[in-house]
Every structure is written in structure tokens, then in C-alpha cells.
Amino acid sequence: MPALKPGSRFTSSVCTTQVIVVKGAGEVDLTCGGAPMLAATAGTAADGGQPADGASGGTLMGKRYVDPDETVEVLCTKPGDGSLGIGGALLDLKDAKPLPASD
């Protein structure tokens, strides 16, 4: 399990997805496409595998993904075919905060 801390970069082992940690700390089972993500410093790339069924919704560049409790937040820096998850649960796309009305 990789140790998450803000600024850490991770890459998927089954697709082209790359993320950077915005919020979160400690040992977390970060996955993409159902497979564990690898530290980007390892210099490894996707091995050509396929995302698992149910974890192939894809990621969007520039979007933030959070867990239901919003204790972990990652920013997608390179899109891919796999869905991000933690401990078997998929991460949700973070919604933008509405701006206050200006009259």
C-alpha cells in the first residue's frame, strides 16, 4: 500500500491514468481500474493490462476525485480508462462549489 501525502504522484498499472494527491495522509489502498497504483517515481508505465469490470469508467484530466468522507482527494493529471478507487470503493468526481449570486 502506498503512503499518501499531498504532492505525491501515482500512475496506473493498467491504463494511462496519472494522479497527484491533493489531500490525505497515511497508508491507503489507492487503485485504478481495480489494480494498485504505483508511485510515479518508480518510472514504471502501464503494462498493457485492462481495467477490471466495474472499474472501467475512466478518469478525466483536471478533475478532482474524492472518497465519500472527503478524507482523500486526488487530481487527475493524465486521463485513462480505469476508475479510481480506495479499498474497493470507487472515488466520486468532486463537484464544483457554487459561487454566490451577485446582484
MODELLER restraints for C-alpha pairs under 7 A, 6 or more apart:
rsr = mdl.restraints
at = mdl.atoms
rsr.add(forms.Gaussian(group=physical.xy_distance, feature=features.Distance(at['CA:1:A'], at['CA:27:A']), mean=6.01, stdev=0.5))
rsr.add(forms.Gaussian(group=physical.xy_distance, feature=features.Distance(at['CA:1:A'], at['CA:28:A']), mean=5.99, stdev=0.5))
rsr.add(forms.Gaussian(group=physical.xy_distance, feature=features.Distance(at['CA:1:A'], at['CA:29:A']), mean=5.29, stdev=0.5))
rsr.add(forms.Gaussian(group=physical.xy_distance, feature=features.Distance(at['CA:2:A'], at['CA:27:A']), mean=5.83, stdev=0.5))
rsr.add(forms.Gaussian(group=physical.xy_distance, feature=features.Distance(at['CA:2:A'], at['CA:28:A']), mean=6.24, stdev=0.5))
rsr.add(forms.Gaussian(group=physical.xy_distance, feature=features.Distance(at['CA:2:A'], at['CA:29:A']), mean=6.82, stdev=0.5))
rsr.add(forms.Gaussian(group=physical.xy_distance, feature=features.Distance(at['CA:3:A'], at['CA:25:A']), mean=6.94, stdev=0.5))
rsr.add(forms.Gaussian(group=physical.xy_distance, feature=features.Distance(at['CA:3:A'], at['CA:26:A']), mean=5.14, stdev=0.5))
rsr.add(forms.Gaussian(group=physical.xy_distance, feature=features.Distance(at['CA:3:A'], at['CA:27:A']), mean=4.42, stdev=0.5))
rsr.add(forms.Gaussian(group=physical.xy_distance, feature=features.Distance(at['CA:3:A'], at['CA:28:A']), mean=6.35, stdev=0.5))
rsr.add(forms.Gaussian(group=physical.xy_distance, feature=features.Distance(at['CA:4:A'], at['CA:21:A']), mean=6.92, stdev=0.5))
rsr.add(forms.Gaussian(group=physical.xy_distance, feature=features.Distance(at['CA:4:A'], at['CA:24:A']), mean=6.15, stdev=0.5))
rsr.add(forms.Gaussian(group=physical.xy_distance, feature=features.Distance(at['CA:4:A'], at['CA:25:A']), mean=4.79, stdev=0.5))
rsr.add(forms.Gaussian(group=physical.xy_distance, feature=features.Distance(at['CA:4:A'], at['CA:26:A']), mean=5.34, stdev=0.5))
rsr.add(forms.Gaussian(group=physical.xy_distance, feature=features.Distance(at['CA:4:A'], at['CA:27:A']), mean=6.22, stdev=0.5))
rsr.add(forms.Gaussian(group=physical.xy_distance, feature=features.Distance(at['CA:4:A'], at['CA:28:A']), mean=6.61, stdev=0.5))
rsr.add(forms.Gaussian(group=physical.xy_distance, feature=features.Distance(at['CA:5:A'], at['CA:21:A']), mean=6.44, stdev=0.5))
rsr.add(forms.Gaussian(group=physical.xy_distance, feature=features.Distance(at['CA:5:A'], at['CA:23:A']), mean=7.00, stdev=0.5))
rsr.add(forms.Gaussian(group=physical.xy_distance, feature=features.Distance(at['CA:5:A'], at['CA:24:A']), mean=5.78, stdev=0.5))
rsr.add(forms.Gaussian(group=physical.xy_distance, feature=features.Distance(at['CA:5:A'], at['CA:25:A']), mean=4.68, stdev=0.5))
rsr.add(forms.Gaussian(group=physical.xy_distance, feature=features.Distance(at['CA:5:A'], at['CA:26:A']), mean=6.94, stdev=0.5))
rsr.add(forms.Gaussian(group=physical.xy_distance, feature=features.Distance(at['CA:6:A'], at['CA:21:A']), mean=4.88, stdev=0.5))
rsr.add(forms.Gaussian(group=physical.xy_distance, feature=features.Distance(at['CA:6:A'], at['CA:22:A']), mean=4.92, stdev=0.5))
rsr.add(forms.Gaussian(group=physical.xy_distance, feature=features.Distance(at['CA:6:A'], at['CA:23:A']), mean=5.46, stdev=0.5))
rsr.add(forms.Gaussian(group=physical.xy_distance, feature=features.Distance(at['CA:6:A'], at['CA:24:A']), mean=6.54, stdev=0.5))
rsr.add(forms.Gaussian(group=physical.xy_distance, feature=features.Distance(at['CA:7:A'], at['CA:20:A']), mean=5.94, stdev=0.5))
rsr.add(forms.Gaussian(group=physical.xy_distance, feature=features.Distance(at['CA:7:A'], at['CA:21:A']), mean=5.35, stdev=0.5))
rsr.add(forms.Gaussian(group=physical.xy_distance, feature=features.Distance(at['CA:7:A'], at['CA:22:A']), mean=6.38, stdev=0.5))
rsr.add(forms.Gaussian(group=physical.xy_distance, feature=features.Distance(at['CA:8:A'], at['CA:20:A']), mean=5.59, stdev=0.5))
rsr.add(forms.Gaussian(group=physical.xy_distance, feature=features.Distance(at['CA:8:A'], at['CA:21:A']), mean=5.37, stdev=0.5))
rsr.add(forms.Gaussian(group=physical.xy_distance, feature=features.Distance(at['CA:9:A'], at['CA:19:A']), mean=5.74, stdev=0.5))
rsr.add(forms.Gaussian(group=physical.xy_distance, feature=features.Distance(at['CA:9:A'], at['CA:20:A']), mean=4.39, stdev=0.5))
rsr.add(forms.Gaussian(group=physical.xy_distance, feature=features.Distance(at['CA:9:A'], at['CA:21:A']), mean=6.45, stdev=0.5))
rsr.add(forms.Gaussian(group=physical.xy_distance, feature=features.Distance(at['CA:9:A'], at['CA:39:A']), mean=6.17, stdev=0.5))
rsr.add(forms.Gaussian(group=physical.xy_distance, feature=features.Distance(at['CA:9:A'], at['CA:40:A']), mean=5.38, stdev=0.5))
rsr.add(forms.Gaussian(group=physical.xy_distance, feature=features.Distance(at['CA:10:A'], at['CA:18:A']), mean=5.74, stdev=0.5))
rsr.add(forms.Gaussian(group=physical.xy_distance, feature=features.Distance(at['CA:10:A'], at['CA:19:A']), mean=5.38, stdev=0.5))
rsr.add(forms.Gaussian(group=physical.xy_distance, feature=features.Distance(at['CA:10:A'], at['CA:20:A']), mean=6.35, stdev=0.5))
rsr.add(forms.Gaussian(group=physical.xy_distance, feature=features.Distance(at['CA:10:A'], at['CA:37:A']), mean=6.09, stdev=0.5))
rsr.add(forms.Gaussian(group=physical.xy_distance, feature=features.Distance(at['CA:10:A'], at['CA:38:A']), mean=5.44, stdev=0.5))
rsr.add(forms.Gaussian(group=physical.xy_distance, feature=features.Distance(at['CA:10:A'], at['CA:39:A']), mean=4.51, stdev=0.5))
rsr.add(forms.Gaussian(group=physical.xy_distance, feature=features.Distance(at['CA:10:A'], at['CA:40:A']), mean=4.68, stdev=0.5))
rsr.add(forms.Gaussian(group=physical.xy_distance, feature=features.Distance(at['CA:11:A'], at['CA:17:A']), mean=5.95, stdev=0.5))
rsr.add(forms.Gaussian(group=physical.xy_distance, feature=features.Distance(at['CA:11:A'], at['CA:18:A']), mean=4.34, stdev=0.5))
rsr.add(forms.Gaussian(group=physical.xy_distance, feature=features.Distance(at['CA:11:A'], at['CA:19:A']), mean=6.45, stdev=0.5))
rsr.add(forms.Gaussian(group=physical.xy_distance, feature=features.Distance(at['CA:11:A'], at['CA:37:A']), mean=5.64, stdev=0.5))
rsr.add(forms.Gaussian(group=physical.xy_distance, feature=features.Distance(at['CA:11:A'], at['CA:38:A']), mean=5.33, stdev=0.5))
rsr.add(forms.Gaussian(group=physical.xy_distance, feature=features.Distance(at['CA:11:A'], at['CA:39:A']), mean=6.27, stdev=0.5))
rsr.add(forms.Gaussian(group=physical.xy_distance, feature=features.Distance(at['CA:11:A'], at['CA:40:A']), mean=5.41, stdev=0.5))
rsr.add(forms.Gaussian(group=physical.xy_distance, feature=features.Distance(at['CA:12:A'], at['CA:18:A']), mean=6.27, stdev=0.5))
rsr.add(forms.Gaussian(group=physical.xy_distance, feature=features.Distance(at['CA:12:A'], at['CA:32:A']), mean=5.78, stdev=0.5))
rsr.add(forms.Gaussian(group=physical.xy_distance, feature=features.Distance(at['CA:12:A'], at['CA:37:A']), mean=4.78, stdev=0.5))
rsr.add(forms.Gaussian(group=physical.xy_distance, feature=features.Distance(at['CA:12:A'], at['CA:38:A']), mean=6.22, stdev=0.5))
rsr.add(forms.Gaussian(group=physical.xy_distance, feature=features.Distance(at['CA:12:A'], at['CA:46:A']), mean=6.15, stdev=0.5))
rsr.add(forms.Gaussian(group=physical.xy_distance, feature=features.Distance(at['CA:13:A'], at['CA:35:A']), mean=6.71, stdev=0.5))
rsr.add(forms.Gaussian(group=physical.xy_distance, feature=features.Distance(at['CA:13:A'], at['CA:37:A']), mean=6.03, stdev=0.5))
rsr.add(forms.Gaussian(group=physical.xy_distance, feature=features.Distance(at['CA:13:A'], at['CA:38:A']), mean=6.67, stdev=0.5))
rsr.add(forms.Gaussian(group=physical.xy_distance, feature=features.Distance(at['CA:13:A'], at['CA:45:A']), mean=6.44, stdev=0.5))
rsr.add(forms.Gaussian(group=physical.xy_distance, feature=features.Distance(at['CA:13:A'], at['CA:46:A']), mean=4.40, stdev=0.5))
rsr.add(forms.Gaussian(group=physical.xy_distance, feature=features.Distance(at['CA:13:A'], at['CA:47:A']), mean=6.04, stdev=0.5))
rsr.add(forms.Gaussian(group=physical.xy_distance, feature=features.Distance(at['CA:14:A'], at['CA:33:A']), mean=6.61, stdev=0.5))
rsr.add(forms.Gaussian(group=physical.xy_distance, feature=features.Distance(at['CA:14:A'], at['CA:35:A']), mean=6.97, stdev=0.5))
rsr.add(forms.Gaussian(group=physical.xy_distance, feature=features.Distance(at['CA:14:A'], at['CA:46:A']), mean=5.00, stdev=0.5))
rsr.add(forms.Gaussian(group=physical.xy_distance, feature=features.Distance(at['CA:14:A'], at['CA:47:A']), mean=6.06, stdev=0.5))
rsr.add(forms.Gaussian(group=physical.xy_distance, feature=features.Distance(at['CA:14:A'], at['CA:48:A']), mean=5.93, stdev=0.5))
rsr.add(forms.Gaussian(group=physical.xy_distance, feature=features.Distance(at['CA:14:A'], at['CA:49:A']), mean=4.59, stdev=0.5))
rsr.add(forms.Gaussian(group=physical.xy_distance, feature=features.Distance(at['CA:14:A'], at['CA:50:A']), mean=5.53, stdev=0.5))
rsr.add(forms.Gaussian(group=physical.xy_distance, feature=features.Distance(at['CA:14:A'], at['CA:51:A']), mean=5.99, stdev=0.5))
rsr.add(forms.Gaussian(group=physical.xy_distance, feature=features.Distance(at['CA:15:A'], at['CA:46:A']), mean=5.34, stdev=0.5))
rsr.add(forms.Gaussian(group=physical.xy_distance, feature=features.Distance(at['CA:15:A'], at['CA:48:A']), mean=6.92, stdev=0.5))
rsr.add(forms.Gaussian(group=physical.xy_distance, feature=features.Distance(at['CA:15:A'], at['CA:80:A']), mean=5.62, stdev=0.5))
rsr.add(forms.Gaussian(group=physical.xy_distance, feature=features.Distance(at['CA:15:A'], at['CA:81:A']), mean=6.01, stdev=0.5))
rsr.add(forms.Gaussian(group=physical.xy_distance, feature=features.Distance(at['CA:15:A'], at['CA:82:A']), mean=6.28, stdev=0.5))
rsr.add(forms.Gaussian(group=physical.xy_distance, feature=features.Distance(at['CA:16:A'], at['CA:46:A']), mean=6.27, stdev=0.5))
rsr.add(forms.Gaussian(group=physical.xy_distance, feature=features.Distance(at['CA:16:A'], at['CA:78:A']), mean=6.79, stdev=0.5))
rsr.add(forms.Gaussian(group=physical.xy_distance, feature=features.Distance(at['CA:16:A'], at['CA:79:A']), mean=6.39, stdev=0.5))
rsr.add(forms.Gaussian(group=physical.xy_distance, feature=features.Distance(at['CA:16:A'], at['CA:80:A']), mean=4.74, stdev=0.5))
rsr.add(forms.Gaussian(group=physical.xy_distance, feature=features.Distance(at['CA:17:A'], at['CA:59:A']), mean=6.99, stdev=0.5))
rsr.add(forms.Gaussian(group=physical.xy_distance, feature=features.Distance(at['CA:17:A'], at['CA:78:A']), mean=5.19, stdev=0.5))
rsr.add(forms.Gaussian(group=physical.xy_distance, feature=features.Distance(at['CA:17:A'], at['CA:79:A']), mean=4.83, stdev=0.5))
rsr.add(forms.Gaussian(group=physical.xy_distance, feature=features.Distance(at['CA:17:A'], at['CA:80:A']), mean=4.34, stdev=0.5))
rsr.add(forms.Gaussian(group=physical.xy_distance, feature=features.Distance(at['CA:18:A'], at['CA:76:A']), mean=5.99, stdev=0.5))
rsr.add(forms.Gaussian(group=physical.xy_distance, feature=features.Distance(at['CA:18:A'], at['CA:77:A']), mean=5.49, stdev=0.5))
rsr.add(forms.Gaussian(group=physical.xy_distance, feature=features.Distance(at['CA:18:A'], at['CA:78:A']), mean=4.88, stdev=0.5))
rsr.add(forms.Gaussian(group=physical.xy_distance, feature=features.Distance(at['CA:18:A'], at['CA:79:A']), mean=6.84, stdev=0.5))
rsr.add(forms.Gaussian(group=physical.xy_distance, feature=features.Distance(at['CA:19:A'], at['CA:74:A']), mean=6.18, stdev=0.5))
rsr.add(forms.Gaussian(group=physical.xy_distance, feature=features.Distance(at['CA:19:A'], at['CA:75:A']), mean=5.40, stdev=0.5))
rsr.add(forms.Gaussian(group=physical.xy_distance, feature=features.Distance(at['CA:19:A'], at['CA:76:A']), mean=4.39, stdev=0.5))
rsr.add(forms.Gaussian(group=physical.xy_distance, feature=features.Distance(at['CA:19:A'], at['CA:77:A']), mean=5.24, stdev=0.5))
rsr.add(forms.Gaussian(group=physical.xy_distance, feature=features.Distance(at['CA:19:A'], at['CA:78:A']), mean=6.93, stdev=0.5))
rsr.add(forms.Gaussian(group=physical.xy_distance, feature=features.Distance(at['CA:20:A'], at['CA:74:A']), mean=5.61, stdev=0.5))
rsr.add(forms.Gaussian(group=physical.xy_distance, feature=features.Distance(at['CA:20:A'], at['CA:75:A']), mean=5.31, stdev=0.5))
rsr.add(forms.Gaussian(group=physical.xy_distance, feature=features.Distance(at['CA:20:A'], at['CA:76:A']), mean=6.61, stdev=0.5))
rsr.add(forms.Gaussian(group=physical.xy_distance, feature=features.Distance(at['CA:20:A'], at['CA:77:A']), mean=6.91, stdev=0.5))
rsr.add(forms.Gaussian(group=physical.xy_distance, feature=features.Distance(at['CA:21:A'], at['CA:73:A']), mean=6.26, stdev=0.5))
rsr.add(forms.Gaussian(group=physical.xy_distance, feature=features.Distance(at['CA:21:A'], at['CA:74:A']), mean=4.44, stdev=0.5))
rsr.add(forms.Gaussian(group=physical.xy_distance, feature=features.Distance(at['CA:21:A'], at['CA:75:A']), mean=6.37, stdev=0.5))
rsr.add(forms.Gaussian(group=physical.xy_distance, feature=features.Distance(at['CA:22:A'], at['CA:73:A']), mean=5.39, stdev=0.5))
rsr.add(forms.Gaussian(group=physical.xy_distance, feature=features.Distance(at['CA:22:A'], at['CA:74:A']), mean=5.20, stdev=0.5))
rsr.add(forms.Gaussian(group=physical.xy_distance, feature=features.Distance(at['CA:22:A'], at['CA:75:A']), mean=6.52, stdev=0.5))
rsr.add(forms.Gaussian(group=physical.xy_distance, feature=features.Distance(at['CA:23:A'], at['CA:71:A']), mean=6.93, stdev=0.5))
rsr.add(forms.Gaussian(group=physical.xy_distance, feature=features.Distance(at['CA:23:A'], at['CA:72:A']), mean=5.24, stdev=0.5))
rsr.add(forms.Gaussian(group=physical.xy_distance, feature=features.Distance(at['CA:23:A'], at['CA:73:A']), mean=4.86, stdev=0.5))
rsr.add(forms.Gaussian(group=physical.xy_distance, feature=features.Distance(at['CA:23:A'], at['CA:74:A']), mean=6.87, stdev=0.5))
rsr.add(forms.Gaussian(group=physical.xy_distance, feature=features.Distance(at['CA:24:A'], at['CA:71:A']), mean=5.81, stdev=0.5))
rsr.add(forms.Gaussian(group=physical.xy_distance, feature=features.Distance(at['CA:24:A'], at['CA:72:A']), mean=4.46, stdev=0.5))
rsr.add(forms.Gaussian(group=physical.xy_distance, feature=features.Distance(at['CA:24:A'], at['CA:73:A']), mean=6.54, stdev=0.5))
rsr.add(forms.Gaussian(group=physical.xy_distance, feature=features.Distance(at['CA:28:A'], at['CA:86:A']), mean=6.93, stdev=0.5))
rsr.add(forms.Gaussian(group=physical.xy_distance, feature=features.Distance(at['CA:29:A'], at['CA:86:A']), mean=5.35, stdev=0.5))
rsr.add(forms.Gaussian(group=physical.xy_distance, feature=features.Distance(at['CA:29:A'], at['CA:87:A']), mean=5.30, stdev=0.5))
rsr.add(forms.Gaussian(group=physical.xy_distance, feature=features.Distance(at['CA:30:A'], at['CA:36:A']), mean=6.02, stdev=0.5))
rsr.add(forms.Gaussian(group=physical.xy_distance, feature=features.Distance(at['CA:30:A'], at['CA:37:A']), mean=5.96, stdev=0.5))
rsr.add(forms.Gaussian(group=physical.xy_distance, feature=features.Distance(at['CA:30:A'], at['CA:85:A']), mean=5.92, stdev=0.5))
rsr.add(forms.Gaussian(group=physical.xy_distance, feature=features.Distance(at['CA:30:A'], at['CA:86:A']), mean=4.77, stdev=0.5))
rsr.add(forms.Gaussian(group=physical.xy_distance, feature=features.Distance(at['CA:30:A'], at['CA:87:A']), mean=6.95, stdev=0.5))
rsr.add(forms.Gaussian(group=physical.xy_distance, feature=features.Distance(at['CA:31:A'], at['CA:37:A']), mean=5.10, stdev=0.5))
rsr.add(forms.Gaussian(group=physical.xy_distance, feature=features.Distance(at['CA:31:A'], at['CA:84:A']), mean=5.70, stdev=0.5))
rsr.add(forms.Gaussian(group=physical.xy_distance, feature=features.Distance(at['CA:31:A'], at['CA:85:A']), mean=5.01, stdev=0.5))
rsr.add(forms.Gaussian(group=physical.xy_distance, feature=features.Distance(at['CA:31:A'], at['CA:86:A']), mean=5.99, stdev=0.5))
rsr.add(forms.Gaussian(group=physical.xy_distance, feature=features.Distance(at['CA:32:A'], at['CA:82:A']), mean=5.30, stdev=0.5))
rsr.add(forms.Gaussian(group=physical.xy_distance, feature=features.Distance(at['CA:32:A'], at['CA:83:A']), mean=5.28, stdev=0.5))
rsr.add(forms.Gaussian(group=physical.xy_distance, feature=features.Distance(at['CA:32:A'], at['CA:84:A']), mean=4.43, stdev=0.5))
rsr.add(forms.Gaussian(group=physical.xy_distance, feature=features.Distance(at['CA:32:A'], at['CA:85:A']), mean=6.12, stdev=0.5))
rsr.add(forms.Gaussian(group=physical.xy_distance, feature=features.Distance(at['CA:33:A'], at['CA:51:A']), mean=4.04, stdev=0.5))
rsr.add(forms.Gaussian(group=physical.xy_distance, feature=features.Distance(at['CA:33:A'], at['CA:52:A']), mean=5.47, stdev=0.5))
rsr.add(forms.Gaussian(group=physical.xy_distance, feature=features.Distance(at['CA:33:A'], at['CA:55:A']), mean=4.75, stdev=0.5))
rsr.add(forms.Gaussian(group=physical.xy_distance, feature=features.Distance(at['CA:33:A'], at['CA:56:A']), mean=5.69, stdev=0.5))
rsr.add(forms.Gaussian(group=physical.xy_distance, feature=features.Distance(at['CA:33:A'], at['CA:82:A']), mean=3.89, stdev=0.5))
rsr.add(forms.Gaussian(group=physical.xy_distance, feature=features.Distance(at['CA:33:A'], at['CA:83:A']), mean=5.09, stdev=0.5))
rsr.add(forms.Gaussian(group=physical.xy_distance, feature=features.Distance(at['CA:33:A'], at['CA:84:A']), mean=6.60, stdev=0.5))
rsr.add(forms.Gaussian(group=physical.xy_distance, feature=features.Distance(at['CA:34:A'], at['CA:51:A']), mean=6.25, stdev=0.5))
rsr.add(forms.Gaussian(group=physical.xy_distance, feature=features.Distance(at['CA:34:A'], at['CA:52:A']), mean=5.40, stdev=0.5))
rsr.add(forms.Gaussian(group=physical.xy_distance, feature=features.Distance(at['CA:34:A'], at['CA:55:A']), mean=5.79, stdev=0.5))
rsr.add(forms.Gaussian(group=physical.xy_distance, feature=features.Distance(at['CA:51:A'], at['CA:82:A']), mean=5.30, stdev=0.5))
rsr.add(forms.Gaussian(group=physical.xy_distance, feature=features.Distance(at['CA:55:A'], at['CA:82:A']), mean=5.86, stdev=0.5))
rsr.add(forms.Gaussian(group=physical.xy_distance, feature=features.Distance(at['CA:55:A'], at['CA:83:A']), mean=4.89, stdev=0.5))
rsr.add(forms.Gaussian(group=physical.xy_distance, feature=features.Distance(at['CA:56:A'], at['CA:81:A']), mean=5.72, stdev=0.5))
rsr.add(forms.Gaussian(group=physical.xy_distance, feature=features.Distance(at['CA:56:A'], at['CA:82:A']), mean=4.47, stdev=0.5))
rsr.add(forms.Gaussian(group=physical.xy_distance, feature=features.Distance(at['CA:56:A'], at['CA:83:A']), mean=5.30, stdev=0.5))
rsr.add(forms.Gaussian(group=physical.xy_distance, feature=features.Distance(at['CA:57:A'], at['CA:81:A']), mean=6.46, stdev=0.5))
rsr.add(forms.Gaussian(group=physical.xy_distance, feature=features.Distance(at['CA:57:A'], at['CA:82:A']), mean=6.02, stdev=0.5))
rsr.add(forms.Gaussian(group=physical.xy_distance, feature=features.Distance(at['CA:57:A'], at['CA:83:A']), mean=5.20, stdev=0.5))
rsr.add(forms.Gaussian(group=physical.xy_distance, feature=features.Distance(at['CA:58:A'], at['CA:80:A']), mean=5.55, stdev=0.5))
rsr.add(forms.Gaussian(group=physical.xy_distance, feature=features.Distance(at['CA:58:A'], at['CA:81:A']), mean=4.01, stdev=0.5))
rsr.add(forms.Gaussian(group=physical.xy_distance, feature=features.Distance(at['CA:58:A'], at['CA:82:A']), mean=4.56, stdev=0.5))
rsr.add(forms.Gaussian(group=physical.xy_distance, feature=features.Distance(at['CA:58:A'], at['CA:83:A']), mean=4.87, stdev=0.5))
rsr.add(forms.Gaussian(group=physical.xy_distance, feature=features.Distance(at['CA:59:A'], at['CA:79:A']), mean=5.15, stdev=0.5))
rsr.add(forms.Gaussian(group=physical.xy_distance, feature=features.Distance(at['CA:59:A'], at['CA:80:A']), mean=5.47, stdev=0.5))
rsr.add(forms.Gaussian(group=physical.xy_distance, feature=features.Distance(at['CA:59:A'], at['CA:81:A']), mean=6.45, stdev=0.5))
rsr.add(forms.Gaussian(group=physical.xy_distance, feature=features.Distance(at['CA:59:A'], at['CA:82:A']), mean=6.56, stdev=0.5))
rsr.add(forms.Gaussian(group=physical.xy_distance, feature=features.Distance(at['CA:59:A'], at['CA:83:A']), mean=5.99, stdev=0.5))
rsr.add(forms.Gaussian(group=physical.xy_distance, feature=features.Distance(at['CA:60:A'], at['CA:76:A']), mean=6.55, stdev=0.5))
rsr.add(forms.Gaussian(group=physical.xy_distance, feature=features.Distance(at['CA:60:A'], at['CA:79:A']), mean=5.06, stdev=0.5))
rsr.add(forms.Gaussian(group=physical.xy_distance, feature=features.Distance(at['CA:61:A'], at['CA:76:A']), mean=5.13, stdev=0.5))
rsr.add(forms.Gaussian(group=physical.xy_distance, feature=features.Distance(at['CA:61:A'], at['CA:77:A']), mean=5.47, stdev=0.5))
rsr.add(forms.Gaussian(group=physical.xy_distance, feature=features.Distance(at['CA:61:A'], at['CA:78:A']), mean=5.41, stdev=0.5))
rsr.add(forms.Gaussian(group=physical.xy_distance, feature=features.Distance(at['CA:61:A'], at['CA:79:A']), mean=4.96, stdev=0.5))
rsr.add(forms.Gaussian(group=physical.xy_distance, feature=features.Distance(at['CA:62:A'], at['CA:75:A']), mean=6.36, stdev=0.5))
rsr.add(forms.Gaussian(group=physical.xy_distance, feature=features.Distance(at['CA:62:A'], at['CA:76:A']), mean=5.41, stdev=0.5))
rsr.add(forms.Gaussian(group=physical.xy_distance, feature=features.Distance(at['CA:62:A'], at['CA:77:A']), mean=5.99, stdev=0.5))
rsr.add(forms.Gaussian(group=physical.xy_distance, feature=features.Distance(at['CA:63:A'], at['CA:75:A']), mean=5.83, stdev=0.5))
rsr.add(forms.Gaussian(group=physical.xy_distance, feature=features.Distance(at['CA:63:A'], at['CA:76:A']), mean=5.69, stdev=0.5))
rsr.add(forms.Gaussian(group=physical.xy_distance, feature=features.Distance(at['CA:64:A'], at['CA:73:A']), mean=6.62, stdev=0.5))
rsr.add(forms.Gaussian(group=physical.xy_distance, feature=features.Distance(at['CA:64:A'], at['CA:74:A']), mean=5.57, stdev=0.5))
rsr.add(forms.Gaussian(group=physical.xy_distance, feature=features.Distance(at['CA:64:A'], at['CA:75:A']), mean=4.45, stdev=0.5))
rsr.add(forms.Gaussian(group=physical.xy_distance, feature=features.Distance(at['CA:64:A'], at['CA:76:A']), mean=6.34, stdev=0.5))
rsr.add(forms.Gaussian(group=physical.xy_distance, feature=features.Distance(at['CA:64:A'], at['CA:93:A']), mean=6.07, stdev=0.5))
rsr.add(forms.Gaussian(group=physical.xy_distance, feature=features.Distance(at['CA:64:A'], at['CA:94:A']), mean=5.46, stdev=0.5))
rsr.add(forms.Gaussian(group=physical.xy_distance, feature=features.Distance(at['CA:65:A'], at['CA:73:A']), mean=5.60, stdev=0.5))
rsr.add(forms.Gaussian(group=physical.xy_distance, feature=features.Distance(at['CA:65:A'], at['CA:74:A']), mean=5.38, stdev=0.5))
rsr.add(forms.Gaussian(group=physical.xy_distance, feature=features.Distance(at['CA:65:A'], at['CA:75:A']), mean=6.46, stdev=0.5))
rsr.add(forms.Gaussian(group=physical.xy_distance, feature=features.Distance(at['CA:65:A'], at['CA:91:A']), mean=5.74, stdev=0.5))
rsr.add(forms.Gaussian(group=physical.xy_distance, feature=features.Distance(at['CA:65:A'], at['CA:92:A']), mean=5.36, stdev=0.5))
rsr.add(forms.Gaussian(group=physical.xy_distance, feature=features.Distance(at['CA:65:A'], at['CA:93:A']), mean=4.59, stdev=0.5))
rsr.add(forms.Gaussian(group=physical.xy_distance, feature=features.Distance(at['CA:65:A'], at['CA:94:A']), mean=5.33, stdev=0.5))
rsr.add(forms.Gaussian(group=physical.xy_distance, feature=features.Distance(at['CA:66:A'], at['CA:72:A']), mean=5.65, stdev=0.5))
rsr.add(forms.Gaussian(group=physical.xy_distance, feature=features.Distance(at['CA:66:A'], at['CA:73:A']), mean=4.50, stdev=0.5))
rsr.add(forms.Gaussian(group=physical.xy_distance, feature=features.Distance(at['CA:66:A'], at['CA:74:A']), mean=6.65, stdev=0.5))
rsr.add(forms.Gaussian(group=physical.xy_distance, feature=features.Distance(at['CA:66:A'], at['CA:91:A']), mean=5.31, stdev=0.5))
rsr.add(forms.Gaussian(group=physical.xy_distance, feature=features.Distance(at['CA:66:A'], at['CA:92:A']), mean=5.36, stdev=0.5))
rsr.add(forms.Gaussian(group=physical.xy_distance, feature=features.Distance(at['CA:66:A'], at['CA:93:A']), mean=6.51, stdev=0.5))
rsr.add(forms.Gaussian(group=physical.xy_distance, feature=features.Distance(at['CA:66:A'], at['CA:94:A']), mean=6.09, stdev=0.5))
rsr.add(forms.Gaussian(group=physical.xy_distance, feature=features.Distance(at['CA:67:A'], at['CA:91:A']), mean=4.91, stdev=0.5))
rsr.add(forms.Gaussian(group=physical.xy_distance, feature=features.Distance(at['CA:67:A'], at['CA:92:A']), mean=6.20, stdev=0.5))
rsr.add(forms.Gaussian(group=physical.xy_distance, feature=features.Distance(at['CA:83:A'], at['CA:90:A']), mean=6.93, stdev=0.5))
rsr.add(forms.Gaussian(group=physical.xy_distance, feature=features.Distance(at['CA:84:A'], at['CA:90:A']), mean=5.84, stdev=0.5))
rsr.add(forms.Gaussian(group=physical.xy_distance, feature=features.Distance(at['CA:84:A'], at['CA:91:A']), mean=5.63, stdev=0.5))
rsr.add(forms.Gaussian(group=physical.xy_distance, feature=features.Distance(at['CA:85:A'], at['CA:91:A']), mean=4.96, stdev=0.5))
